[in-house]
Amino acid sequence: MNRNNPLTLAVAASGLLYAVLSGASVPSLAQTAQQPGSVIGDNAAAESDTDLARQIQNPVGDLISLPVQNNINFGYGPHKAVQNVLNLQPVIPFHVNDDWNIITRAILPIVWNPDLSPASSVPVGLAPTSFTAFLSPSHDVNGWLWGAGPVVQLPLITSATLGSSVWGAGPSAVIVYSTGPWVAGALVNNIWSLGGTPGPSGNSYSTFLANPFVAYNFDSGWYISASPNITANWQANGTKWTVPIGGGPGRVFRIGSLPVDLSLSAYYNVVRPSYGSPWQLSLQATFIF
């Protein structure tokens, strides 16, 4: 068995998720990694796992975090094969003053493609990176919090078959309502290419994203959530939309003093393009600082 195969790695990671959700102990790695006097994780360690879960479910939450999300897309492409997309998604807040924050979020996708012939493809490479900066109030009002700002698409691609080589930009906004065990809201954006050539073989684009989300939190950091990415490719021929439904469980736990949020979810695409994946398995580990 190829241990570097992304599907094999995802299965192994799923085993770790099962161990965590079933209450198995996790060895302390952070104690050996941190130097004496390190403050990494100190603020997060002072909060309960459930409080941290609620904050990490908020896209404009005031936490430094590194989500690592692995998405397995089954039945993708003309040959109904498996595509794997690993997203590195650092979130870094900046405090403007006592009343306002700027929450920066980036998504760097690493894509493993199956054979897409007769279309050309590469086995693995970088797809375009997106960067969003939300201006958001530091404090909610009766449980409501919002954020708004620009989203930029950077053409950090390693092959033209993995995305456009043209920069893009557009608006993005998010609204969140949090009360008791519930966290719910929606994030939306639209990105237009800044130039490029139109047409099936061109590199201009216009893409839309709506990410509704809802989570119910239990004790000890446990929760169930749904966070589908509803997308539209306005310049695509045929079906432009991908509309998933689904969700799954998650839990915040500790590796030494470092809080980690681990979740597993599955989504079925009730609407999708001709060669789109019918369903997806998503495993995410978020390291909270």
C-alpha positions as CSV (number, residue, x, y, z in Angstrom):
1,M,0.0,0.0,0.0
2,N,1.3,3.5,-0.9
3,R,1.5,5.3,2.4
4,N,1.8,8.7,0.6
5,N,-1.6,8.2,-1.1
6,P,-3.9,11.0,0.1
7,L,-6.8,8.5,0.5
8,T,-4.6,6.3,2.8
9,L,-3.6,9.3,4.8
10,A,-7.2,10.4,5.2
11,V,-8.2,6.9,6.4
12,A,-5.4,7.0,9.0
13,A,-6.6,10.4,10.1
14,S,-10.1,9.1,10.4
15,G,-8.8,6.5,12.9
16,L,-7.4,9.3,15.0
17,L,-10.7,11.0,14.9
18,Y,-12.4,7.9,16.1
19,A,-10.0,7.5,19.0
20,V,-10.6,11.1,20.0
21,L,-14.4,11.0,19.8
22,S,-14.4,7.6,21.6
23,G,-12.5,9.2,24.6
24,A,-9.2,7.5,24.0
25,S,-6.2,9.4,25.5
26,V,-3.9,11.5,23.3
27,P,-0.2,11.7,24.1
28,S,1.2,15.0,25.1
29,L,3.1,16.4,22.2
30,A,3.0,20.1,23.0
31,Q,4.9,19.7,26.3
32,T,8.0,18.4,24.4
33,A,7.5,21.0,21.6
34,Q,7.2,24.1,23.8
35,Q,10.2,25.8,25.3
36,P,10.1,26.9,29.0
37,G,8.2,30.2,29.3
38,S,6.3,29.7,26.1
39,V,2.9,31.3,26.0
40,I,1.5,29.4,23.0
41,G,-1.9,28.1,23.9
42,D,-2.0,29.8,27.3
43,N,-5.0,32.0,26.5
44,A,-6.9,29.2,24.9
45,A,-6.1,26.8,27.8
46,A,-7.9,29.2,30.2
47,E,-11.2,28.6,28.4
48,S,-13.3,25.5,28.4
49,D,-13.3,23.1,25.4
50,T,-17.0,24.0,24.7
51,D,-16.3,27.7,24.8
52,L,-13.4,27.2,22.3
53,A,-15.6,25.1,20.1
54,R,-18.2,27.9,19.9
55,Q,-15.5,30.4,19.1
56,I,-13.8,28.3,16.4
57,Q,-17.3,27.9,14.7
58,N,-17.5,31.7,14.3
59,P,-15.7,32.8,11.1
60,V,-14.9,36.2,12.8
61,G,-14.0,34.8,16.2
62,D,-11.0,36.4,17.9
63,L,-8.7,33.4,17.8
64,I,-5.4,32.6,16.1
65,S,-5.9,29.2,14.5
66,L,-4.7,26.9,11.8
67,P,-7.4,24.7,10.2
68,V,-6.1,21.9,8.0
69,Q,-9.0,20.5,6.0
70,N,-8.8,17.4,3.8
71,N,-11.6,16.9,1.3
72,I,-12.1,13.6,-0.6
73,N,-14.3,14.1,-3.6
74,F,-15.7,10.7,-4.8
75,G,-16.8,10.1,-8.4
76,Y,-15.1,13.2,-9.8
77,G,-14.3,13.8,-13.4
78,P,-15.2,11.9,-16.6
79,H,-13.9,8.6,-15.2
80,K,-15.7,8.9,-11.8
81,A,-12.4,8.7,-9.8
82,V,-11.3,10.2,-6.5
83,Q,-10.0,13.8,-6.2
84,N,-8.3,15.0,-3.0
85,V,-8.0,18.6,-1.9
86,L,-6.0,19.6,1.2
87,N,-6.7,23.1,2.3
88,L,-4.4,25.0,4.6
89,Q,-6.5,27.8,6.2
90,P,-4.6,30.1,8.7
91,V,-6.8,32.6,10.6
92,I,-5.1,35.6,12.2
93,P,-7.0,38.4,13.9
94,F,-5.6,41.9,14.3
95,H,-6.9,44.3,17.0
96,V,-7.5,47.8,15.5
97,N,-8.7,49.2,18.9
98,D,-11.1,48.2,21.7
99,D,-14.1,48.2,19.4
100,W,-12.8,46.7,16.1
101,N,-10.9,43.8,14.8
102,I,-9.6,42.8,11.4
103,I,-9.9,39.0,10.9
104,T,-7.7,37.6,8.1
105,R,-8.5,34.2,6.6
106,A,-6.5,32.5,3.8
107,I,-7.2,29.2,1.9
108,L,-4.2,27.5,0.2
109,P,-5.5,24.4,-1.7
110,I,-3.2,21.5,-2.6
111,V,-5.0,19.3,-5.2
112,W,-4.4,15.6,-6.1
113,N,-6.2,15.0,-9.4
114,P,-7.2,11.7,-11.0
115,D,-6.9,11.1,-14.7
116,L,-9.2,13.7,-16.4
117,S,-8.5,12.7,-20.0
118,P,-9.3,13.7,-22.7
119,A,-8.8,17.0,-20.7
120,S,-5.2,17.6,-19.6
121,S,-4.4,17.4,-15.9
122,V,-1.5,17.1,-13.5
123,P,-1.3,14.6,-10.6
124,V,-0.7,17.2,-7.9
125,G,-0.2,20.9,-7.5
126,L,-1.3,24.2,-6.0
127,A,-4.7,25.8,-6.9
128,P,-5.4,29.5,-6.6
129,T,-5.2,30.9,-3.0
130,S,-7.9,33.1,-1.6
131,F,-7.3,35.8,1.1
132,T,-10.1,37.6,3.0
133,A,-9.9,40.5,5.5
134,F,-13.1,41.1,7.6
135,L,-13.6,44.3,9.5
136,S,-15.6,43.2,12.5
137,P,-16.8,44.6,15.9
138,S,-14.9,43.3,18.9
139,H,-18.1,42.5,20.8
140,D,-21.4,41.1,19.7
141,V,-24.8,42.8,20.2
142,N,-27.4,40.5,21.7
143,G,-25.5,37.5,20.2
144,W,-25.2,39.0,16.8
145,L,-21.8,39.7,15.1
146,W,-20.9,40.6,11.6
147,G,-17.9,41.2,9.4
148,A,-17.3,42.6,5.9
149,G,-14.3,43.2,3.7
150,P,-12.5,42.3,0.5
151,V,-11.6,38.9,-0.8
152,V,-8.6,38.5,-3.2
153,Q,-7.7,35.5,-5.3
154,L,-4.0,35.0,-5.8
155,P,-2.9,33.0,-8.9
156,L,-0.4,30.9,-6.9
157,I,-0.8,27.9,-9.2
158,T,1.7,25.3,-10.3
159,S,-0.2,24.4,-13.5
160,A,-2.7,26.1,-15.7
161,T,-4.9,23.0,-15.4
162,L,-5.5,23.8,-11.7
163,G,-6.9,27.2,-12.0
164,S,-6.6,30.7,-13.5
165,S,-3.3,32.6,-13.8
166,V,-5.2,35.9,-13.3
167,W,-5.7,37.8,-10.1
168,G,-9.3,38.3,-8.8
169,A,-11.1,40.3,-6.2
170,G,-14.6,41.0,-4.8
171,P,-16.6,41.6,-1.7
172,S,-17.2,39.2,1.2
173,A,-19.5,39.4,4.2
174,V,-20.4,37.2,7.2
175,I,-23.1,37.3,9.9
176,V,-23.1,35.1,13.0
177,Y,-25.7,34.5,15.8
178,S,-24.5,32.7,18.9
179,T,-26.8,31.9,21.8
180,G,-26.5,29.1,24.4
181,P,-25.3,25.9,22.6
182,W,-26.1,27.3,19.1
183,V,-23.8,29.0,16.6
184,A,-25.3,29.8,13.2
185,G,-24.8,32.2,10.3
186,A,-23.7,32.5,6.8
187,L,-20.6,33.7,4.8
188,V,-20.9,34.9,1.2
189,N,-18.6,36.3,-1.4
190,N,-18.2,36.8,-5.2
191,I,-14.8,37.0,-7.0
192,W,-14.3,38.4,-10.4
193,S,-11.1,38.1,-12.4
194,L,-9.1,41.3,-13.0
195,G,-8.7,40.8,-16.7
196,G,-8.1,37.5,-18.5
197,T,-9.8,36.1,-21.6
198,P,-13.3,34.7,-21.7
199,G,-14.5,31.5,-23.2
200,P,-14.1,27.8,-22.5
201,S,-10.3,27.9,-22.9
202,G,-9.9,31.4,-21.3
203,N,-8.7,32.3,-17.9
204,S,-11.3,34.9,-16.8
205,Y,-13.8,33.9,-14.1
206,S,-16.7,34.9,-11.9
207,T,-17.4,32.6,-8.9
208,F,-19.8,32.8,-6.0
209,L,-19.7,31.2,-2.6
210,A,-22.4,30.9,0.1
211,N,-21.4,29.1,3.2
212,P,-24.3,28.7,5.7
213,F,-23.3,27.1,8.9
214,V,-25.0,25.8,12.1
215,A,-23.5,24.0,15.1
216,Y,-25.0,22.6,18.3
217,N,-22.5,22.3,21.2
218,F,-22.7,19.6,23.9
219,D,-20.5,19.3,27.1
220,S,-16.8,18.6,27.0
221,G,-16.2,20.1,23.6
222,W,-18.5,17.8,21.6
223,Y,-20.7,19.2,18.9
224,I,-22.5,18.4,15.7
225,S,-22.4,20.8,12.7
226,A,-23.2,21.5,9.1
227,S,-21.2,23.9,7.0
228,P,-21.8,23.3,3.2
229,N,-20.0,25.3,0.6
230,I,-22.6,26.3,-2.0
231,T,-20.8,27.5,-5.1
232,A,-21.6,28.9,-8.6
233,N,-19.3,29.3,-11.6
234,W,-21.1,32.0,-13.5
235,Q,-19.1,31.4,-16.7
236,A,-19.5,27.6,-16.8
237,N,-21.5,26.0,-19.5
238,G,-24.4,23.8,-18.3
239,T,-25.1,23.5,-14.6
240,K,-23.3,26.4,-12.8
241,W,-24.2,25.4,-9.2
242,T,-22.9,22.9,-6.7
243,V,-25.3,22.5,-3.7
244,P,-24.3,20.1,-0.9
245,I,-26.2,18.9,2.1
246,G,-24.8,17.0,5.1
247,G,-22.8,17.5,8.3
248,G,-21.1,15.5,11.0
249,P,-19.6,15.4,14.6
250,G,-16.6,17.1,16.1
251,R,-14.8,17.7,19.3
252,V,-12.3,20.1,20.9
253,F,-9.6,18.3,23.0
254,R,-6.1,19.0,24.2
255,I,-2.7,17.7,23.1
256,G,-0.8,18.8,26.2
257,S,-1.8,22.4,26.6
258,L,-2.6,22.9,22.9
259,P,-6.3,22.9,22.0
260,V,-7.3,21.0,18.8
261,D,-10.6,20.9,17.1
262,L,-11.2,17.7,15.1
263,S,-14.3,17.1,12.9
264,L,-15.5,14.7,10.3
265,S,-18.4,15.4,7.9
266,A,-20.0,14.1,4.8
267,Y,-21.9,16.0,2.1
268,Y,-24.0,14.9,-0.9
269,N,-24.2,17.3,-3.8
270,V,-27.9,17.4,-4.7
271,V,-27.0,19.8,-7.6
272,R,-23.7,19.6,-9.4
273,P,-22.0,20.1,-12.8
274,S,-21.8,17.1,-15.2
275,Y,-18.4,16.0,-14.0
276,G,-18.8,17.2,-10.4
277,S,-18.4,14.9,-7.4
278,P,-21.7,13.4,-6.1
279,W,-20.4,13.3,-2.5
280,Q,-17.5,14.4,-0.3
281,L,-15.9,13.3,2.9
282,S,-14.2,16.1,4.9
283,L,-11.8,15.7,7.8
284,Q,-10.6,18.9,9.5
285,A,-8.1,19.5,12.3
286,T,-7.9,23.0,13.7
287,F,-5.0,24.0,15.9
288,I,-6.0,26.8,18.3
289,F,-3.4,29.2,19.6
